[in-house]
């Protein structure tokens, strides 16, 4: 096959692809607040959510982040995003359960954080609410799935919500508009590499 033949085939293939994509874009006419669930055992769920926070702030819209479970940690995203106008960041925990080792205290922090999150979920001025590691509050039975889903489903029509964490309850996935399950293929930590600034925290 000559270069000219290959170029012709490429143009025909990409033209067909463009027609399909353009038709799908034209058919998508709905605007609504989305519920996104980022789950799975792989790395990058919270980082993806914080990337959406940066996008929303780029449009000068308000963002509220509620970081459960691992809130004790210093993370680069928080150090940067908290300096941006329009962002509120609430730490709703004292650290991983293996560090705190106090179920009653963990539940109290989780419930206090959830009350603040519910206020944000009722505020139409907030365009994006990130509920980081929320799945664990349900898995650990700190909160019932019904009390979590009710304010998420009753939120203002154009408010977007991102829920992150492993083992998302089926109710999260059923209600979600977009679900991404991030798979763990390989992780440097298992090879003895400690968490690196700017990459892992």
C-alpha positions as CSV (number, residue, x, y, z in Angstrom):
1,X,0.0,0.0,0.0
2,X,1.3,3.4,-1.0
3,X,1.5,6.4,1.3
4,X,-1.3,8.0,-0.8
5,X,-3.5,4.9,-0.3
6,X,-2.9,5.0,3.5
7,X,-3.7,8.7,3.6
8,X,-6.9,8.1,1.7
9,X,-8.0,5.3,4.0
10,X,-7.1,7.4,7.1
11,X,-9.2,10.3,5.8
12,X,-12.2,8.1,5.0
13,X,-12.0,6.4,8.5
14,X,-11.7,9.6,10.4
15,X,-14.5,11.2,8.4
16,X,-16.8,8.4,9.3
17,X,-15.7,8.7,13.0
18,X,-16.3,12.4,12.9
19,X,-19.8,12.0,11.6
20,X,-20.7,9.6,14.4
21,X,-19.2,11.9,17.1
22,X,-20.9,15.0,15.6
23,X,-24.3,13.2,15.6
24,X,-23.8,12.2,19.3
25,X,-22.9,15.8,20.2
26,X,-25.9,17.2,18.4
27,X,-28.2,14.7,20.1
28,X,-27.0,15.6,23.6
29,X,-29.2,18.5,24.5
30,X,-29.8,18.0,28.3
31,X,-28.2,20.3,30.9
32,X,-28.3,19.0,34.5
33,X,-26.3,18.6,37.7
34,X,-24.4,15.4,37.5
35,X,-23.6,12.8,40.1
36,X,-20.3,11.2,39.4
37,X,-18.9,8.2,41.3
38,X,-15.2,7.4,41.3
39,X,-14.6,4.0,42.8
40,X,-12.3,1.0,42.6
41,X,-9.0,-0.1,44.2
42,X,-6.8,2.0,41.8
43,X,-5.0,5.2,42.5
44,X,-6.4,8.5,41.3
45,X,-10.0,8.8,42.4
46,X,-9.5,11.9,44.6
47,X,-7.0,13.4,42.2
48,X,-9.6,13.1,39.4
49,X,-12.2,14.8,41.7
50,X,-9.8,17.7,42.5
51,X,-9.1,18.1,38.8
52,X,-12.8,18.8,38.3
53,X,-12.6,21.3,41.2
54,X,-9.9,23.1,39.3
55,X,-12.0,23.1,36.1
56,X,-15.0,24.5,38.0
57,X,-12.9,27.2,39.6
58,X,-11.6,28.1,36.2
59,X,-15.1,29.1,35.3
60,X,-15.2,31.2,38.5
61,X,-17.9,29.0,40.1
62,X,-18.0,27.9,43.7
63,X,-16.7,24.5,44.9
64,X,-17.1,22.8,48.3
65,X,-14.8,19.9,49.2
66,X,-15.5,17.6,52.2
67,X,-12.7,15.2,52.8
68,X,-13.6,12.3,55.0
69,X,-11.4,9.6,56.6
70,X,-8.0,10.8,55.4
71,X,-8.6,14.5,56.3
72,X,-5.6,14.5,58.8
73,X,-3.1,14.2,55.9
74,X,-1.4,17.2,54.3
75,X,-2.1,17.0,50.6
76,X,-0.8,19.1,47.8
77,X,-4.3,19.6,46.2
78,X,-5.6,21.2,49.4
79,X,-2.5,23.4,49.8
80,X,-3.1,24.8,46.3
81,X,-6.9,24.8,46.0
82,X,-7.5,26.5,49.3
83,X,-5.7,29.5,48.0
84,X,-8.2,29.9,45.2
85,X,-11.2,32.2,45.6
86,X,-14.5,30.3,45.5
87,X,-13.4,27.1,47.2
88,X,-14.3,25.8,50.6
89,X,-12.4,22.8,52.0
90,X,-13.7,21.0,55.1
91,X,-11.6,18.3,56.8
92,X,-14.1,15.8,58.2
93,X,-11.9,13.3,59.9
94,X,-8.7,12.8,61.9
95,X,-7.1,10.2,59.7
96,X,-7.3,6.6,58.6
97,X,-9.1,4.2,60.9
98,X,-5.9,2.2,61.6
99,X,-4.4,5.5,62.9
100,X,-7.3,6.8,64.9
101,X,-8.4,3.4,66.4
102,X,-11.5,5.1,68.0
103,X,-14.8,4.2,66.3
104,X,-16.9,6.5,68.3
105,X,-14.7,9.5,67.7
106,X,-14.5,8.7,64.0
107,X,-18.3,8.5,63.8
108,X,-18.6,11.8,65.5
109,X,-16.2,13.5,63.1
110,X,-18.0,11.9,60.1
111,X,-21.4,13.0,61.2
112,X,-20.2,16.5,61.9
113,X,-18.7,16.7,58.5
114,X,-21.8,15.2,56.9
115,X,-24.0,17.9,58.5
116,X,-21.8,20.5,56.8
117,X,-21.9,18.7,53.5
118,X,-25.7,18.6,53.7
119,X,-25.8,22.4,54.0
120,X,-23.6,22.6,50.8
121,X,-25.8,20.1,49.0
122,X,-28.8,22.4,49.7
123,X,-27.0,25.6,48.4
124,X,-27.7,26.4,44.8
125,X,-24.8,28.9,44.8
126,X,-22.3,26.0,45.0
127,X,-21.7,24.5,41.6
128,X,-19.7,21.4,42.6
129,X,-19.6,19.4,45.9
130,X,-16.9,16.9,46.3
131,X,-17.5,14.2,48.9
132,X,-14.1,12.6,49.1
133,X,-13.9,9.1,50.6
134,X,-17.7,9.2,51.3
135,X,-18.1,5.6,50.4
136,X,-16.2,4.5,53.5
137,X,-18.8,6.2,55.8
138,X,-21.4,3.9,54.4
139,X,-19.1,0.8,54.3
140,X,-18.1,1.3,57.9
141,X,-21.7,2.0,58.9
142,X,-21.0,5.5,60.2
143,X,-23.9,6.7,58.1
144,X,-26.9,4.8,56.6
145,X,-27.0,4.8,52.8
146,X,-30.6,6.3,52.9
147,X,-29.5,9.3,54.9
148,X,-26.6,9.9,52.5
149,X,-28.6,9.5,49.3
150,X,-31.5,11.7,50.3
151,X,-29.7,15.1,50.3
152,X,-27.7,14.1,47.2
153,X,-30.8,13.3,45.3
154,X,-32.6,16.4,46.6
155,X,-29.8,18.9,45.7
156,X,-30.4,21.9,43.4
157,X,-30.9,20.9,39.7
158,X,-27.7,22.3,38.4
159,X,-25.4,21.3,41.2
160,X,-22.8,18.6,40.4
161,X,-21.6,16.1,43.0
162,X,-18.6,13.8,43.0
163,X,-18.4,10.9,45.4
164,X,-15.0,9.0,45.7
165,X,-13.9,5.9,47.6
166,X,-13.5,2.2,47.2
167,X,-16.3,-0.3,47.2
168,X,-19.1,2.2,46.4
169,X,-22.5,1.0,47.6
170,X,-24.8,0.0,44.7
171,X,-27.1,2.9,45.5
172,X,-24.4,5.3,44.6
173,X,-23.8,3.6,41.3
174,X,-27.5,3.2,40.5
175,X,-28.2,7.0,41.1
176,X,-25.0,8.2,39.3
177,X,-24.9,9.7,35.8
178,X,-21.2,8.7,35.4
179,X,-19.4,5.9,37.2
180,X,-15.6,5.2,36.8
181,X,-14.1,2.2,38.4
182,X,-10.3,2.7,38.7
183,X,-8.4,-0.6,38.6
184,X,-5.3,-1.3,40.5
185,X,-2.8,-2.9,38.2
186,X,0.5,-2.0,39.9
187,X,1.5,0.4,42.7
188,X,4.9,1.7,43.7
189,X,4.0,1.4,47.5
190,X,4.0,-2.4,47.2
191,X,7.6,-2.2,46.0
192,X,8.6,-0.3,49.1
193,X,8.4,3.2,47.6
194,X,6.9,5.7,50.1
195,X,4.3,8.3,49.2
196,X,5.8,11.0,47.0
197,X,5.0,14.6,47.4
198,X,3.0,15.9,44.4
199,X,2.2,12.4,43.2
200,X,0.6,10.5,46.2
201,X,-0.1,13.4,48.5
